Amino acid sequence: MKSIRKNTAVRIEAELTPDQVQAFKEHREKRKEAKEKYQEKHRKGHKGEKHKDRHHEDGHHESKGE
């Protein structure tokens, strides 16, 4: 998939003016940074210890008969 994206970007850049190529590269870099920031934010605590601790603190896992 990565090679497909790279090949597509190369084809797009071949059709653009130098100014458009620069703007296109800047846009791609901003999107990459935003994606990484989003993934980092949403990755924290998802399956880590913090998530487990919060999940088990509310006591809903205790049996009702006890």
Residue pairs with C-beta under 8 A, 6 or more apart in sequence:
9 24
9 28
12 24
13 21
13 24
13 25
16 24
44 50
45 51
45 54
